[in-house]
Amino acid sequence: MSTSPRLVQVRQHILKRNDEAARALRLRFRAAGVYAVSLVSSPGAGKTAFLERVLSSLRNGYRVAALVGDLATDNDARRLARAQVPVKQIITGTVCHLEAEMVASAVEDWRLDELDFLFVENVGNLVCPSTFDLGENLRLVLFSVTEGEDKPLKYPTIFNTADAAIITKIDLAAAVEFDAAAAQRSIQAVRPGMETFEVSAKTGQGMEEWLRFLRRQQGNPLG
Amino acid sequence: MHELSIALSILDLAEEEGQKRGGRVAAVHVKLGRHSGIVKEALLSSFEMAREGTALAQAELMIEEVPLVIHCSACAADQTPSSAYELRCPVCGALSHEIVIGRELEVHALEIES
């Protein structure tokens, strides 16, 4: 004789394990006084070129390091190492995003208290990384002028979970007839109030303004 | 395709809770917010693959999609936007900073057979 199944309330967050790992990381970052910034974008948006420029600019006044997630190669890590700061590759294999535990094991043997900034470059992907908290203080979403002004509307979840947007390759804006006002409307529709910076890693345009913002955030990490 | 790793987490969680309560898990009820970053169809097919050979090989995955609710500070009220993704108040048209409901990604309940 079979009885009908009973319904049991569970109410467990599916990403509990990642959230716990992210929380532990956040506490570690805070205790060490390091400001953690993650970067997400689609493949080819220019994350690595942007980050290379950021690392080189900050290196003179701050102690900086970077982690870079990639599916298979360590090309990005080798590029970033040209900025002469500590860089470590996280090869994710078939996993399309970074998880908090991957970041935790990558920094396990690092002296975080000897750093001011830690940058974490996620795998090039605008979907999967949105779900995973990495314990970062600031999540940056990047897209390039060649990707279209409506990118934020197509990927609202990642834009909504980000803290600031970077529009890259702004030196190509005229060539691709990039409509900056339309891009701004798309961003504000999915993440009202988000700060946006238009930059070119190639010419350096807009970098100073973004770095000013970053330094201000780092000085006031909870604000 | 991060739905597969989500499906594996659901299985782990449901198996653990099922063991605690003693019985066979017949169904897993999951709540999915519009801004959870998870696609329902992809999660269903990932779950079907992932459950093979586990204690939950026969278990059904029941997904409830939770509609988006934002808080509109101009109206001082919670509202459901007319567009699923644009965070605009349907009453006054103001954009909202605050998602009240929409990030859910939780195992809500289990159906357990003794």
Interface residues (C-beta under 8 A of the other chain):
Chain A: S2 T3 P5 R6 L7 V8 Q9 V10 R11 Q12 H13 I14 L15 K16 R17 V95 C96 H97 V127 C128 S130 T131 F132 L153 P156 T157 I158 N160 T161 Q188 A189 V190 R191 P192 G193
Chain B: M1 H2 S5 I6 S9 I10 L13 A14 E17 R21 G23 A26 A27 H29 V30 H35 S36 G37 I38 Y85 E86 L87 R88 L95 S96 H97 I99 L105 E106 V107 H108 A109 L110 E111 I112 E113 S114
